[in-house]
Amino acid sequence: MCCLRLPHAYTRSRPDTRAVVTGASQNIGKALATELATRGYSLVVTARREDVLAELATQLGDKYGVVVEVCPPISPTRLSG
């Protein structure tokens, strides 16, 4: 599982408004991550395919000005803690 951390650009950030979206590389997960980005959430998105997740990060960065940080693969336990 790969992970991207998408903290919003400072001027658009909503303080203490964060979300974790699993399966964010396609379908419902991708749509949810996109919607939350439009609402100013700081996001952590996960998926199995790093290449597709990186493409989503680029799209969100270009359209909504989010900053993207690629994280190494992590376990679900570590993600929650």
C-alpha positions in Angstrom: 0.0 0.0 0.0 1.4 3.4 -0.9 0.5 6.6 0.8 0.5 10.3 -0.3 0.1 13.1 2.2 -1.7 16.1 0.7 -1.5 19.0 3.0 -3.4 21.9 1.5 -1.7 25.1 0.5 -1.5 27.3 3.6 -4.0 29.9 2.4 -6.7 27.4 1.5 -6.4 25.1 4.5 -9.2 24.5 6.9 -7.7 24.2 10.4 -8.1 20.8 11.9 -10.1 19.5 9.0 -8.4 16.3 7.9 -9.5 13.1 6.1 -8.0 9.7 5.2 -9.2 8.2 2.0 -8.4 4.6 1.1 -8.6 3.3 -2.4 -8.1 6.8 -3.7 -6.6 5.9 -7.0 -10.0 5.2 -8.7 -13.8 5.2 -8.5 -15.4 6.3 -5.3 -12.1 6.8 -3.4 -10.8 9.1 -6.2 -14.1 11.1 -6.3 -14.1 11.5 -2.5 -10.5 12.7 -2.4 -11.3 15.2 -5.1 -14.4 16.5 -3.4 -12.6 16.8 -0.1 -9.7 18.7 -1.8 -12.3 21.2 -3.2 -13.5 21.8 0.3 -10.1 22.5 1.7 -9.4 19.4 3.6 -5.8 18.2 4.4 -5.7 14.7 3.0 -3.9 11.4 3.4 -4.8 9.2 0.5 -3.8 5.5 0.1 -4.0 3.0 -2.7 -2.1 -0.1 -3.9 -0.9 1.5 -7.2 1.6 4.2 -6.5 1.7 5.3 -10.2 -2.0 6.0 -10.3 -2.0 7.7 -6.9 0.9 9.9 -8.0 -1.2 10.9 -11.1 -4.1 11.9 -8.8 -1.7 13.9 -6.7 -0.6 15.8 -9.7 -4.2 16.5 -10.8 -5.1 17.7 -7.3 -2.0 19.8 -7.1 -2.6 21.4 -10.5 -6.3 22.1 -9.9 -6.5 22.8 -6.2 -3.0 23.9 -5.2 -2.4 21.1 -2.8 1.2 20.2 -1.8 2.0 16.5 -2.3 4.4 14.4 -0.3 5.0 10.8 -1.3 5.4 8.5 1.6 6.9 5.0 1.7 4.5 2.1 1.9 3.0 1.7 5.4 0.8 -0.7 7.2 -2.8 0.1 8.1 -1.9 0.0 11.8 0.8 2.6 11.3 -1.6 4.8 9.3 -4.1 4.9 12.1 -1.6 5.7 14.8 
